[in-house]
Amino acid sequence: MSKPVLVIMAAGMGSRYGGLKQLDPVGNHGQLIIDYSIYDAHRAGFDTVVFIIKPEIEDAFKEAIGNRISRVMEVKYAYQLSDDLPEGYAVPAGRTKPWGTAHAAMSARTLVDGPFAIINADDYYGPEAYQEIFNYLSNHPDGDIYEYVMVGYLLKNTVSENGTVARGVCGETGEHYLSQITERTKIEQGPPLRFTEDGGQSWTELPEDTIVSLNMWGFNRSFLDEALARFPAFLDKALAENPEKGEYFLPSVVSQLIDEGKARVKVLRSGDRWYGVTYREDKPEVVAAIAEKTAAGLYPDQLWEVK
């Protein structure tokens, strides 16, 4: 069994932040959130990282991130291209959005031939999650069914006081395998924690210890093959119903495989707090948290010796 690799979905970084050079540092020496994610992954055992990016940000990405990471890990690049479509399909007129997270993962199909963890580029997950997912992937090859894994977080550790957030609310079996994942797009901190589906006219409370997904998944190579095989059916529906904005999401492929009995997904729990800059006002909290963790000795001040 090959050693797990880390796959980071970073194709949207340029558009979300208005250009990579405007990415805000959160560490004392210019480190970005992605630096701390890779540092945690590296000390958990990952020694290869695959960045999924867009070709137009390649030079800026390498300058801002990739070149310094290549000093300590093997770095590979995959490119999410809107026209990376099955034969007979074309990008519809007027579409500018990429095709979603499952399509992003598929972009790495020529570089990944074994187990891999996949994460968002701009989320801080904490060191516990990387150790847990690395250990699980290292010991659970596919058997009669596909063996996958997800790191879940307590909802109370993932919300923002500056506005609503979107989270995948997870249902589990008694053995802590994923039974379903329901996207809630407007969850607010409260108290109490709650979500709305009608623009705030009505609210439903959620327990603080609700397990939610933050797109930290672990798969074997079989997932990429399944996603690729199911892509045409997604495109047929999306092109008919929502050609400009339809997206092929990782959780939708996972849900199909669970429903068909082809895969099971172990839900691991992290007690770490998630951090991210959903809103501009979130940044001071992230900076303060990183400074506190550095002062406590969880991270070295220089990290990758970033100057």
N, C-alpha and C positions, 0 to 999 in steps of 0.2 A: 504494500500500500504506500503510495507516494505521500510526501509530507504536505500538509495543508498550506495553501497560499492565501494571501489577503488580496481581495479585489475591492477597489474603492471607486464608487460612482461619482465622478467629478465633471461630467460633461456639461452640467448646468452652472458651474461655478462662475464663468465669465458673465453670463446673462444675469444671474441673480445679483451679482455684486458690481455690475457696471464695469467689468474689466478686472483681471487678476491683480493688477498693480494697486487697486483700491481695496484689496482684502485687508481687513483690520487685524493687526496682531493682538494676541491676548496674553503673551508671555513677556517677560522682562527684556528679552533680547530679540524681539520681532517674531517670535514663534506664533504660528497659527494654530487653530484647533486641530487641524489635520496632523500637525507635528506631534501633538500629544497622543493622538489616536495611533499613529504609526509607532511611536515609542512604546506604548503599552503593548501593541501587537508583537513588536520585535522581542521584547523581554518575555513574552508568553511563549515564544517559540517560532513565530513566523519569520522566515528569512527571505521571502519573495513577495513583492507587492506588484499588482497589476493596476495601473491607473486607467480608468475609462474616461477619455476626454474627447473634445471636438478638435479636429485638425487645426482650426483657426486659432486655438489658444495654446497650441503645442509649445511654441517658443517661450511664451510668457509663463506657462505652467512649469516648464523645466527650470526657468530662471528663478521662479518664486518658490518652488517646492522640490521638483523632481531631482535636480542635480545634487542637492545636499543629501537627500535620502539615499541616492545611489552610492554614497560613500560608505554606507553601513548595511545596505540590503541590495539584493538583486531587484532591479526596477525594469518593468516591461510596460508598454503602452498599447492600449486598444482604442479604437476610434469609433464613437457612436455616430453613424452616418444615417441621415434620414432616408437615403435611397438604398440602404442595406435591406432589401426586400426580396421575397421569393420571386422566382421567375413568373412573369405575367402581371406583376403588380407595379404601380408607379405612385410617386408622391402626388397627392391631389393638389390641384391649383389652390393657392392661398394658404396652404399649410406651412407654418413656421415652427411649430412645436416638435420636439423629438417624440419618439414613440413610447416613452415610458421606461420604468425600471426593469421590466423583464427583457425588453429590447436592449437596454443598456448591458445587462448581464450577458446576453447573447453575443454582444460585440467582442467578448473575450473568449469566444469558443475555440479559437485556434491557439490560444495561449494557456488554456487550463485543461488538463487531462486527468485530474484527480479531485480530491476534496478541496473546498475553498470556502472561506468566509467572505461575505459581501456586506459592505456598509456604505452609509452616506458620507460624503467628504467633509461636511460641515457640522457634524454632530460629535460631541464628546460623550463617550460611552463609559469611561472608567476602566481601570485595569482588570477588575474581576471578570468582566464579560469576555475579554480576549483569552484569559487563561481557561475559562470554562469551555468556550467554543473550540479552542485549539485542542484541548484534551478530548472532547467529545468526537470531533472529526477524526482524530488520530486513532480512535478505537471503534468506530462504527461504520464500516464499509457497507454498501448495499448488500442485502441478502435476498430473501424471497420478495420483499418489498423494499422500496427506496428508504434509506435512513437519513433524515434531515434533522436540523435543529434550529431553534430560534432562541435568542436571549430576550426575555421579557423584563419589563421594568414596572415597579409600582407606580400607578398613575400619579400619586401625590409627588413623586420625584421627577416628573416630566412636564409640569405645567408652567405657564408664564403668568406673572402678575400684571403683565402689560397688554394682555389680550387673549383671545381664544387660540387654541391649538387643535390640530388634527392628529388623531391617534387611531391605531388599529386595536380595537378592544378584543381581547382573546378569550375564547372559551376553551376549556380543557377537559380531558377525561380524568378519571380518578388516578391514573398513572402518569398524569402530567404530559400527555400528548395533546397537541393542538386539535381541537374539534371544529372550531370555526374562528374566523376573524372578521369583525365588522368595523368598517371605517366610520368613525365619528368625526366630522369635519369641524365642529365648533364645540369644543370643550373649554369651560372656563374654570378658573381656580376657586371661585367662591370665597368663603365657605357657604354651602357645601360644594364639592366638586359636582359639576352637572354639565349636560349637553343639551343642545337644541337642534331640531331638524326643520324648524319652521320660522327661522329668522328671529327667534327670541320670544315668540308668542307663548310657547310652552317650554318647560324644562323638565329633564329627567335626571335625578340624582345618580351618581356613581360612587361606590365605596372607594376610599382612599387607596386600598390595597388591590384594586382592579389591575390585572396584568395587561399591559399594552405593548404593542410592537413598535419599535423605532427603526425598523429596516436593518436589523442586525441578524442575518441569516447564515446558516451553514449548510452547504449542499455537497453532494457528490456530483461527479461529471454528468450523471444521468439527468440532472435538472436542466442543464443546457440543451441536451438532446430533446427532452420533452417540450421545453419552451419553444424550440425551433420548430418542432413538428406541429405544435398547436397555433403557431403564429398565423398561418393562412386563415384559419377559422375566425380568429380575432379580427383580422383585416377585413374579411367579408362583412362582418357585422359593423365594424367601425366605419368603413367607407360608405356603408349604406345609411348609417344613423348619425354619425358625428365625424365627418371626414377631416375637419380642421383641428379637432381637439381630442379625439379618442386616444387613450393611452393603454398600453399593454403593461399591466402591473405585476410585479413579483407575487403579491398575495393572491391574485386571481389564479395564477398557474398552480400555486401551492394548494389552494382550495379545491381546484379541479382534481388534482392528484389524490388528495385526501378523500374526496367524495367517491372517487372511483376505486378506492382501496389499493391504490398503487404505491402510496407513500404514507409514512407516518413522520410527524415532526415533534421531537422532544422539546418541551418548553423549559428552558433553564431560567433561573431567576437571578437577577443582579440586585444587590442592595445599594449599589452606587447611585448617586444622583446624576441624571442626564443634564448636560448643558448644551445650549445652542443659542444662536442669535436669530430667533424668529422675528423679533422686533428690534429696532435700533436701540431701544431703551434697555434691552436685555444685556447689552455688552458689558456695562460696569459689573454686573453680577458675575459674569463669566471671568472677567479679569481678576476680580477679587477672589473667586474660588481657585483659580490657577495659582495665584500668589500664595494663598493659604496652603495649598497642597505642596507647593515648592518649599515654603518655609518649614513645613512639617517633614520634609525629606522624601516625599513620594516621587518628586522629580528633581533632577539636578538643575541648577539655575541656567546653565548654558544649553542643556538638552543635547542638540546635535552640534554644539559649539557654534551656534548661529551668532554672527557678529552684527 
